[in-house]
Amino acid sequence: MKKILLVFFIITCYSCNTDDSPSIVNDVSQQHLVSKIISTSFVLGEPEIINSKTYVNNRPIVDSIYSISNDTWIYINFFYENDRLVLRKVSSSASNQIEEFLIDYDGLGRISQTTEITNTYTSTTSFTYEDQFITSENNDNGEITTKIFQLNNDGIIYKEVNSNETIEIQYDEDYNVMSLNSSAIPLSTYTYDQNLLPPNNFQFFRNFMFGDYKNNYVLYENNIGSAVFSDIAIVPKYHLSVANSLFSHTFEWTYTNGYPTSRVTIDENNHLVFKIDYFYN
């Protein structure tokens, strides 16, 4: 089952100038919110999997993942309280529930616990907060694993230590991820457009879902790598590339009236591997 759900997370994840003072040349007179994001993955240049997300008030409400032949695999529904995600339900195309994912928050709006319930197992992750650390303890059907998230002086997660590896992130001055370095996988580096900035409150994927506490997105995934496509950034920027010793991807954006309408991902062999289309209300 976890392999099936991994398709969803892969779909959501794949998203140069050197001017140190970016300026918003993408200043639109009337702000629009994303109403739908359609992501398509390609294999050997041919479309294979489509992920269609519907948004209300800049938050995902329903997600559908299906093959190019329109065979729906899973539906994902999102439920909110106090402008924060509290429940995610995953169902199969046969309307059979696959998973419930519940999120609890403490009095400061920080995620305190997540609970994943399927037909075969229950997994609970609890978070304990200290001044410079967040301890994550996962109980997966009685098997306990822990990891430590370390905070910088601004209270933002920059390091994860687990039983297998240590992962550290370097941010730019606006908290966009510049590099992700792990003791187990190659160093990945990211570049951004330093001149053209997104419209205010632009929805990259799943921002604005967890309230004001910036680390909640990382805790939701229980993985520091999710910071790459989260709303941790104070001034978000358009991704232009990601590279490590194993692969290199570039991102090419298309705009209409100051708003992104599409983004394509090109690999090191100049093959199209991913496309995102943005729609607005």
N, C-alpha and C positions, 0 to 999 in steps of 0.2 A: 504493500500500500504506500509506503513511503516513497517507492520508486515512481508511482503514479503521480503523487503530489509534487515530486521533484520537477516534473515538466512545468508546472505552474511557476515555480521559483526561478527556473532557468529563463522562462519567458520574461519575467519581470526584471531580470538583472542586467541584460546586455543593452546597456545604453552607453601658425602659432606666433601668436604675437607675444612680445615681452614687455609691453607697456605696464608699468606698475600701478597705474591709476586708471582702472576701467571706467568707462563712461557709458551711460544708458543712452545709446543712440536708437534703441528700440522703444522709444517713448510714444505710446499710443494714447490717443485722446479719450477713448472709451474702453474701459477694461471689460474683457470677456472671460468667462470661466470655461475650462475644458468640460465638455459634455460626454465625450467618448474618446478612448484611445484604442486603436486596433493595431496589434503587433503581429507581424508575420515572420516566421523563421524559414530559412531556405536551406536546402541541401542540394549541392551541385547545381546551384542556380535556380532550382525549382521550389516553389512554395510548398511547405509541408504542414506546419502547425500555425493556427491562427488563435490569438488571444484577444477577445473583445471585452473591454471594460467600460461600463456605463457609470457616469459620475453625476452626483447631485451636490450642489454647494461645494464643489471642488473635492469631493470625497467619493471613492468608489463605492457603489451600491451593489452591483452585480457584475460578475465576471464569468465569461463563457470561454472554454477552451475546446477547440474542435479541429479536425483534420481538414485539409483542403477539399475533400469530398463531402464536407458538411456533416460528417459524423461527429456529433458532440460527445466529448469525453466526460468533462466535469463542469458543473456550475458552482460558483462560489458566491455566497450572499454575505454582506457585511452589515452589522447592526451597531448603532452608536447611542451613547448616553453622554450628556454634557459635552458634546462635540468631541468625544473620544471613542475609538473603537472598543467595544466590549465583547463582541461575539462574531466569529466567522464560521459559517456553515458550508461544508463542501458536500455536494451530491453528485451522483453519477448520472449519465444520460438516461438511465432507466428509472430515475427519480429515487434511487436508493441512497440514503445518507451514508457518506463515507467518513466524515469527520466533523466534530465540533471543536472549536478552538476558543476558549474563554480567556478574557484578560481582566485582571483585577488591578486597581490602582490604590496607592496610599493617599493620605490626606494632602500630600504635596503634589499630587498628580503624576507621580512616578509609578511605572509598572511594578507591582509587588509580586505578582504571580501570573503565570500562564498555565493553562491546562488543556491538553490535547486528548480528546476522547474518540476512539474508533471502535469498531466492532470487535477488535482483537486485543487492544491494549489501551492503557491510560498512562499519559506522561505528564508530570507536573514539574514546572520549573519555578523556584522561588528565588527572590532577590533580596539580599541584605545590604544595606547602605552604610558606608563609613565615609570619613572625610575625603579620602583620596581613592577609595576602592568601592567596587560593587561586586559582591560574591554571588555567583549563580550556582544553584544546586538543583540538578535535574534528577528526578526519580522516575525512571522508565520501567514500570512493572517491577519495582523493587530493586532495580540496578541503579546505584547512586553515582553520579559523576559531578564534578565541580569545575568551575573555571573562575578566574578573577579578571574583572575589567578594571583597568587603572585609569584615573582621571587626571587631566592636566590642571593647571592653575585656574583655568576658566570653567572647570567642572565638566569638561567634555571628554568622553572616552577616547583614548588614543592607543591603548595596548590591551591585548587579551592574552592571558596565560592559561592554557589547558594542559591536559595530561600528555598531549601529543606534540604541541608546538607553542611557540610564542609569536604573536602577530602584532606588528606595530604599524601605526598609520602616521604619516606626515601630512599636515594640513597647510594650505596657504593662509594668508592673513584673514581671509574671509571664510575659512573653514570648509573650503572645497578640498577633497582628498587629492593629494599630489602623488603619494606613493603608498603601497601596501607591501610590507616586508615580513616574510615569515621564515622561521627556521626550517620549514618543511617544503615550501614551494618557492619558485623564483620571485624575485622582486618585480612588482608591477608598478608602472608609472603612468600618470594621467596628465593630459594637457587640456587646456580650456581656452575658449575665446575670451581674451582680456579686454576687448573693446565693445563688442555687442552683448548686452546683457538681456536676459529674459524679461518679459513684462512682469509687473508686480504680481506676486502670488501665482506664478505660472506652475501648473501641475506637471512635474516630470513623470512620475509614476504613482506613488502612493504617499505623497506628502500630505501634511495637514490632517493626519488621521489620529494622532496620539496626544493632542494637547500641546502645552507650551514646553514641556520638559524635553530638551533636545536629544537626550540619550534614549528615549523610549523606542525609537525605531530599531536601534541596535538590540535592545533588550527583547523586543517583539520577536526578532529573528534569532536572538541569543547567539549572535555572530557579528564580530566587528566588521567583517567585510560588507555588511549591509549599509555601512556608513557612506559608501560610494554613491549610492542613489537614494539618499534620504534627505530630509530637510534640516540637517544639522547646519548646513552652510548659512551664514548670516547674509551673504550676498551670493546667491546661487549663480553658476555660470554654465554655459553650454559646453558639454564635453566635446573635444575634438579628436582625442585618441586615447588608447590604452595599449600598453606594450609590455611584454616581458621576454625572457629568452626562448619561450615556446611559441608565442604568437604575437601578432600586431594587428590591431583593428583601428580604423579611422571612422569618424562619424561625420556625415555630410548632412547639413540642415537646409530645408527649404522654408521660405517665409512668405506670407501674404498679409499685407497691411500691418506689418510689424509683429505678426504672430507666427510661430512655427506651425507649419502644416504637415511636415514629414521629417523624418530622420532615417537615413540608411546607414547600415554598418557594412564596411568593406574590409575584407581580410587581407593578409599580406600577399595573397595571390591575385588580388584585385577581383575577388568573387563577392557577390552580394550574399550576406549571411543573415541579415536581419533588417526589417523595415518597420517603422512606427508611423502611423497616421494619426494626426490630432484633429478633433472636431470640437466646435465651440457652440455655446448657446447664443 
